[in-house]
């Protein structure tokens, strides 16, 4: 069944957007750390694309091993039940009956837990891979935020005197706006890559991690646009 292109994320287009963004950053700010970071974002996008494809496919070796192990557990349980001597007196007293029921329930719980562990093995294996990548995306969001941290609109507005420890370099209002806008766009691409990772992987833990990354990127982007709004109101912006 083919899904509408407007209902799913297109990995190729996201990577292409990241590549075009990296080219724009390098052209506007050559040899800058932000340009190198934007180039790294393209590589992260390719890695996220490959991971998303892998997460959407079954891991047949794990499934086969899980089925064989579950079948073996079930066979052992059935063999034990069938092997019980039906001619012996099972319970002499109520106390013996209750103890037997308790032991039987415990065995069923252990067998069920072992079966569930095997059945969910593939999902937990994929979850571990996904969380590693999502952790990298979260770290990258903080790195992008560090690049815009010292880009203070007050320096463009020239309010106050610079100190010896003030950040070096001076951008025009236009350059500062473009720099901040590039940071915001990179955060947006980053959040789309996080959503792409779990597009075909329905796992509550991983989805919660993606939601956290999207909230993180959204919050940092709003902070950036507050700076852009300040710069746009300055006389230098005209």
ChimeraX attribute file (.defattr): number of C-alpha atoms within 10 A of each C-alpha:
attribute: neighborCount
match mode: 1-to-1
recipient: residues
	/A:1	3
	/A:2	4
	/A:3	7
	/A:4	8
	/A:5	8
	/A:6	7
	/A:7	7
	/A:8	11
	/A:9	16
	/A:10	13
	/A:11	20
	/A:12	12
	/A:13	10
	/A:14	20
	/A:15	22
	/A:16	14
	/A:17	17
	/A:18	26
	/A:19	18
	/A:20	14
	/A:21	21
	/A:22	23
	/A:23	16
	/A:24	16
	/A:25	23
	/A:26	18
	/A:27	12
	/A:28	14
	/A:29	15
	/A:30	13
	/A:31	11
	/A:32	12
	/A:33	14
	/A:34	22
	/A:35	21
	/A:36	14
	/A:37	18
	/A:38	24
	/A:39	19
	/A:40	15
	/A:41	24
	/A:42	22
	/A:43	14
	/A:44	20
	/A:45	27
	/A:46	18
	/A:47	15
	/A:48	24
	/A:49	20
	/A:50	13
	/A:51	18
	/A:52	22
	/A:53	16
	/A:54	15
	/A:55	23
	/A:56	15
	/A:57	10
	/A:58	12
	/A:59	14
	/A:60	10
	/A:61	10
	/A:62	17
	/A:63	16
	/A:64	11
	/A:65	14
	/A:66	20
	/A:67	15
	/A:68	13
	/A:69	16
	/A:70	20
	/A:71	13
	/A:72	12
	/A:73	16
	/A:74	14
	/A:75	12
	/A:76	12
	/A:77	15
	/A:78	11
	/A:79	11
	/A:80	9
	/A:81	10
	/A:82	10
	/A:83	9
	/A:84	10
	/A:85	9
	/A:86	8
	/A:87	6
	/A:88	7
	/A:89	7
	/A:90	12
	/A:91	12
	/A:92	8
	/A:93	9
	/A:94	9
	/A:95	10
	/A:96	12
	/A:97	13
	/A:98	12
	/A:99	13
	/A:100	14
	/A:101	12
	/A:102	12
	/A:103	12
	/A:104	12
	/A:105	12
	/A:106	12
	/A:107	13
	/A:108	13
	/A:109	12
	/A:110	12
	/A:111	16
	/A:112	15
	/A:113	12
	/A:114	14
	/A:115	19
	/A:116	13
	/A:117	14
	/A:118	20
	/A:119	18
	/A:120	13
	/A:121	16
	/A:122	18
	/A:123	17
	/A:124	15
	/A:125	13
	/A:126	19
	/A:127	20
	/A:128	12
	/A:129	12
	/A:130	23
	/A:131	17
	/A:132	10
	/A:133	17
	/A:134	25
	/A:135	15
	/A:136	12
	/A:137	23
	/A:138	20
	/A:139	13
	/A:140	19
	/A:141	22
	/A:142	14
	/A:143	14
	/A:144	22
	/A:145	20
	/A:146	12
	/A:147	15
	/A:148	21
	/A:149	11
	/A:150	12
	/A:151	20
	/A:152	15
	/A:153	21
	/A:154	13
	/A:155	19
	/A:156	20
	/A:157	17
	/A:158	10
	/A:159	9
	/A:160	8
	/A:161	8
	/A:162	11
	/A:163	7
	/A:164	7
	/A:165	6
	/A:166	10
	/A:167	12
	/A:168	9
	/A:169	6
	/A:170	11
	/A:171	14
	/A:172	14
	/A:173	22
	/A:174	15
	/A:175	14
	/A:176	21
	/A:177	23
	/A:178	17
	/A:179	20
	/A:180	21
	/A:181	18
	/A:182	22
	/A:183	25
	/A:184	23
	/A:185	15
	/A:186	25
	/A:187	27
	/A:188	17
	/A:189	21
	/A:190	27
	/A:191	24
	/A:192	19
	/A:193	28
	/A:194	28
	/A:195	21
	/A:196	23
	/A:197	29
	/A:198	23
	/A:199	16
	/A:200	15
	/A:201	20
	/A:202	13
	/A:203	13
	/A:204	10
	/A:205	11
	/A:206	20
	/A:207	20
	/A:208	11
	/A:209	19
	/A:210	26
	/A:211	14
	/A:212	16
	/A:213	24
	/A:214	22
	/A:215	13
	/A:216	16
	/A:217	24
	/A:218	16
	/A:219	12
	/A:220	19
	/A:221	21
	/A:222	12
	/A:223	14
	/A:224	21
	/A:225	16
	/A:226	12
	/A:227	20
	/A:228	21
	/A:229	12
	/A:230	16
	/A:231	23
	/A:232	16
	/A:233	12
	/A:234	15
	/A:235	10
	/A:236	12
	/A:237	16
	/A:238	8
